[in-house]
Amino acid sequence: MATRVIPPRILKNIRQNSATTTATAIKSLNPIHPSIISSTTIAQPSLYDEANQKPPSTTVQPPSLNFNDPEKLFSSVSTSKLLRSSAVLHATAIGPMVDIGMWFMKSKIVQTGVLKNLVMSSVKNTFYDNFCAGEDAADAGRSIRWLNDVGLRGMLVYGVEDAHDNEGCDHNVKGFLHTVDVSLSLPHKSVSFVIVKITAICPMKLLERISDLLRWQQKDPSFILPWKEDTLPIFAESSPLYHTQKKPDPLTPEEENDLELANKRLLELCQKCVQANIPLLVDAEHTTVQPAIDYFTYSSAIMHNKGDNPIVFGTIQTYLKDAKERLLLTSKAAEKIGVPMGYKLVRGAYMSLENKIAESLGFASPIHNTIDATHKCFNDCTSFMLEKIANGPGNVVLATHNIESGKLAAAKAHEVGLGKVNHKLEFAQLYGMSEALSFGLSHAGFQVSKYMPFGPVEMVMPYLLRRAEENRGLLAASGFDRQLMRKELGRRFKASVF
Ligand SMILES: Cc1cc2nc3c(=O)[nH]c(=O)nc-3n(C[C@H](O)[C@H](O)[C@H](O)COP(=O)(O)OP(=O)(O)OC[C@H]3O[C@@H](n4cnc5c(N)ncnc54)[C@H](O)[C@@H]3O)c2cc1C
């Protein structure tokens, strides 16, 4: 029987979120198997729990995501790993502690000397070890092997952030190329994707300039961009163009040269991925530079995605009001020219920055007005992609920690006839987060990857600060995982004592 594992306060919050999301999503999705709808309340028994009836033998069983048995969910996780994860997620849930920690990490006090070494080593043994795959590719390889043993796969992420000049970009692209080599040295298919951040291989200023020029061309189609290669639509009717208020100057010869260098870096990386047959997933960032990122992604996809095998994948941030319209438009255009597209769907991680930029320019935020609208957009885009890939070329990565979205997607995949272990559909969560959802989906037979950044502690610090911010607050999504982990740790403790 199911047990209630979530304290009422957190449960109420999750239920409120779930109830609205499920109701709206189900309305917009095609009808979902009633069992999935009835099992969406977290601590309720799922249809196929031991105590429940078996479905009629004539129907194909929908996937059963069971979160009611933490012992089974965490059976492959050692007690020390579980203890560390639980402690780290609990620490990041204490809002004021995160605020002080973030202030401290960004302050000048920790930039030099003994204090710096002390801080780095404590970050390494806690947050870093929980959220990162290792200091170098060899370490990351070991983490991937462990994941592979427990039925999950890895998305390898060389953990660099923005580059500001060609020297930095050249250095970074070597790291991404090396990541492909490391992937090839690991067990077959244990690395599902190599990740690239375009802001690490093209100077930030140039990405801003290209985005401005693309936006202006969207406002005025007669505006010629001589350097522009074939691409897919980057904007929809509803896309905001407020970042570009006046006609930008054309690229200077020096900028055109830098653009050529950026194109060459991406081309070399794509070619290496084609040779290795490992897909390359391009991360989405903030809207100041996202048009340029989409431009690079789509022009590379046109070049390298063939047959039913997308190599270059883009990312759609469904917290943006124009996300669904853009996804539909781009998919249609790709279909028309016979290019199979792969997309990663996420909610989006730059919310406060987006709000700040829009407000400073005097415009409305590009982000949905309510969290429920974001949930609905994610679930609608998921539904659209699952239907699309069930009936034709294309792939989708559903990158989310949201239990409700996971359940709805699993049900929808079943409904449209997508087999569970299907190379067209991958679920993904960040390494060190949402273990319950990862193992739940994997135990139900889906392909699941963990997004695994690697690199020296100092290099991945901005990533760690984003994770701390994301888990901030007692009502953060990690609450579900924390409760399940606590329950399993309690069970293991009792079992070892009695
Ligand atoms: C494998 C993987 C890859 C990722 N890659 C990227 C990437 O390339 N680019 C990127 O930007 N992000 C990326 N993310 C992060 C992702 O965008 C989310 O920040 C994170 O996963 C939380 O969303 P969720 O789907 O897990 O949903 P939930 O756990 O339900 O989180 C919802 C969160 O959405 C936010 N939110 C969104 N819209 C609203 C709104 N209108 N009002 C209030 N709050 C809102 C809130 O902060 C809320 O906490 C990735 C995540 C994963 C798991």
The ligand as a Gaussian input file, in Angstrom:
#p B3LYP/6-31G(d) Opt

LIG

0 1
 C       18.785000      18.180000     -18.412000
 C       18.469000      19.631000     -18.236000
 C       18.972000      20.552000     -19.141000
 C       18.664000      21.902000     -18.996000
 N       19.112000      22.800000     -19.940000
 C       18.711000      24.083000     -19.861000
 C       19.041000      25.011000     -20.894000
 O       19.677000      24.683000     -21.882000
 N       18.620000      26.292000     -20.756000
 C       17.887000      26.717000     -19.683000
 O       17.500000      27.880000     -19.624000
 N       17.557000      25.854000     -18.696000
 C       17.952000      24.570000     -18.759000
 N       17.595000      23.696000     -17.761000
 C       16.989000      24.195000     -16.507000
 C       15.496000      24.266000     -16.622000
 O       15.208000      25.271000     -17.548000
 C       14.806000      24.637000     -15.317000
 O       15.430000      25.726000     -14.712000
 C       14.762000      23.579000     -14.284000
 O       14.854000      22.307000     -14.792000
 C       13.445000      23.735000     -13.499000
 O       12.316000      23.437000     -14.290000
 P       11.557000      22.053000     -14.241000
 O       11.035000      21.701000     -15.559000
 O       12.460000      21.077000     -13.619000
 O       10.247000      22.370000     -13.426000
 P        9.885000      22.723000     -11.956000
 O       10.694000      21.945000     -10.995000
 O        8.426000      22.653000     -11.877000
 O       10.388000      24.204000     -11.830000
 C        9.586000      25.268000     -12.097000
 C       10.406000      26.518000     -11.941000
 O       10.122000      27.285000     -13.079000
 C       10.287000      28.650000     -12.755000
 N        9.247000      29.377000     -13.502000
 C        9.093000      29.228000     -14.838000
 N        8.114000      30.030000     -15.286000
 C        7.633000      30.710000     -14.227000
 C        6.610000      31.699000     -14.097000
 N        5.908000      32.144000     -15.141000
 N        6.367000      32.174000     -12.881000
 C        7.072000      31.733000     -11.824000
 N        8.057000      30.802000     -11.912000
 C        8.350000      30.292000     -13.107000
 C       10.295000      28.757000     -11.259000
 O       11.588000      29.139000     -10.889000
 C        9.988000      27.366000     -10.768000
 O       10.727000      27.050000      -9.628000
 C       17.865000      22.343000     -17.905000
 C       17.357000      21.409000     -17.007000
 C       17.630000      20.074000     -17.166000
 C       17.032000      19.104000     -16.217000

